[in-house]
């Protein structure tokens, strides 16, 4: 697989087979809600990295159900400063995944977005700026929802059009900062409605066991993440 593009803000290469300290911050997609077997894609990846001959990277799951960009930004630095091992007291890499909860409409399908779009743009830009000041960053995008299952919890109306708008704002903000962004929304939508819905739980929002398996495969096939399976991250 090819190396990361020259435009990215960090490079990966092998350095004495050292392991990385990685934190994953975000919402229920990071937390793994809906996967009672594997605990979600982050937990599945953590277990895989623990098995020989993998490099033994340390991965902390810091997902919180219901979090929006604002909440992740509020806990970002404290989480970062309090995660690390041995002589490396802070993480080498942050994986972010947030935004779907910001896009939800409240109380009715035409209600206001939980985080109004201009505010979301400001918050996601602020989050990325703060994260990049700490260490290199990767961003894993949101999965598409099943609109027919809405509302969620009788009050949150998620829809694909709003999801697309919010994920595009996030993707563009990442591109402007040369942060690798994995567009899960487009990947899953491109595989067809039946394929996508077969990987969601009955609530139409969270991936099921098969969904998290597919999500992990997408993450592992992502060029930026592929490099982590064999490399030590060097910031330049």
N, C-alpha and C positions, 0 to 999 in steps of 0.2 A: 504494500500500500504506500502511496506517495507521502512524502513529508508534508507538514503543514505549509500552507501558502506563505510566501515571503511577506505578505501584508499583515499577518497576525502579529499581535503585540508580545508574543512569547515564542520561544523555541523549545523543542524537546530533544534530548539526546541521552544516550547511555552514559552514566557516570558511576562507575564502580558498583553497579547494581543496587544503588541505594533506594530505599523505599520512600514514598511520598506520604505526607500527612495532608489529607483532603477533607474538607467539610462541605456537606451538601445542605443548603438552606432553601427553604421554600414552604409550600403548602402541603395538602394531602397527597399530591403526586410524589413528593419526596418522602413523606411519612409512610406511604404504602397502603393507605386505606383501601380495602377491598380485596387484598391478597392475604388470605388467612393461611396459605401454604408457605409462600416464600417471603412475605413481609414487604413486597414491593421491589421495584427495580434497584433502588439504592442498597437495600439489604441483600438482595441477590448478588449484586456486584461486590459488596463487602465480603460475602462468603467465598465468592470465586477468587478474589484477590488473596484470601487466606490459604488457598490450596496450592501446594507445589505443582508445577514449577513456576507459578506466578510470582511477581516481584514482591508481594507482601505489603502493598500500600495500605496505610491505615485510613479508614473512611468513617467519618462521623455523620450519622443521620440526624439532622437538625430541622426536620420538617415539622410543621405545626398545622393541624387541620384548620381551615378557614382563614389562614393568613393572607393578607394582601401585601402589595409592595411596601406600603408604609410600615406594616408590622415587621416585615423582614429587615427593612432598613433600620428600624429602631433597635433591633437586637443584634445586628450584624457585627459590630465591633466587639461587644462583650462576648459573643459566641466565639469570635475569632481569637480573642486574647486568652480565652480559657480552654482552648483545644490545642493539643500538641503533646509530644512525648519525648522523653529522654533529653538529649541535648538540643533538639529542635523544638523550641517552646511555642512556636506558632505554626499554623498550617502553611503548606507550600502552594495550595490551590483551593479556590472556592468554586463550587458548582452551584449555580442559582437556578431555580425553577419556580416562577410565581407569575400571577397575572390573571388567571381564570376567575378568581373570586372578585377581582376588581371589576370584571366585565359584566357581572350578573345584574339584572334589573330587579328592583325591589317591588314586592307586593303585587305587581301585575306585569304582563308582557311589555307594556309601553311605559312602565315606570322608569324612574331615573336609574342610571347605573350606580352600583354600590360606590365605586370611585369614578366620579365624572371624568370624561376623557381628558380634558386639559390638565386636570390635577394628576391623573395617572401618568401622563407624559412627563410632568415635572418630577413625580416621585420615582419613576423608573430611571430617569436620567440621573437623579440624585443617588439612587441606590447603586447604579453602575459606577458612578464616579467614586463613591466611597469605597466600594469593593476593590476597584483597581488600585486605589491608594494603598491597600493592604497587601495584595499579592495578585498573581494572574487569575483570570476568571474564565469559566465556561458557562454557557447558558443553555438549558434544556427547555424547549418550548412546551406549551400545553397540548393536551389531547383534545380532539373535538368531542362535543357532547351529542346526546340524542335528544333533540328538541321535543320529541313526542312524549318524553318522560317528565317534562317540566310541569309544575314547579318542583324544585328541590326543597324539602322541609316546609312545603306549603307557602313559601314566601320568596324564594329565589328563582328567577326566570333566566336561565342561561340560553343563549342562542348563538348560532354559528356566525351570523353576520357581525355581532359585537365581538365575539372571540377573534375573528379574523382582523378586525380593526385594532384590537388591543395587542395581538401578537405581532402584527406588522409594525406597530409603533415600537415594540420591544426589539424586534429584529433590526429595524433601522437604527435604533439607539446603540445596539451592539455593534453593528457594522461601522458606525461612525467612530467607535472606540477600538475597532479591530478585535472585538471579543468574539470568539467562535460561537455561533448560534445554531442549535439543532432544531429545525423546523418540523416538529412532530405533527403539528396540525396539518400541514400540507402533505406530509408523507402518508398519514392515515386517511385523509380525505381522498388522496389519489388512488387508494386501494379499493375504493368503493364503499357505499353505504352499508351493505350487508356485512362486509369484512369488518368495518369499523364498529358497528353496533354489536357484533358478536364478541367484542373485546371489552365491552362495558358492563358494569353491574346493572341490576334492575333500576337503580336510581338514575341511570342515564348520564351520570357525571363522572364516576370513578371507574378506572379500569378494573376488570376482574382478573382472575389468575392468569388466564390466557393473555389478557391485555398487558399485564406487567411482564410476562415472558416476552411478548413482542416488543415492548418498550425497551427491555434490556438488550434485545438483539439489535434494535435500532441504535441504541447508545454505543454498544460495542463495535458496530459497523461504522460509526462516525469517525472520521479521520482524526479529529482532535482527541477523542477518547481512546482510540486504538493506540495512539502513541504512548498513553499512560500504562498500557499493559506491559511495556518493555523499556520505559525510559525514565530517567530522572529529569525533572523540570529545571531549566536554567532560565532565569529572567535576564533579558538584555534590553 
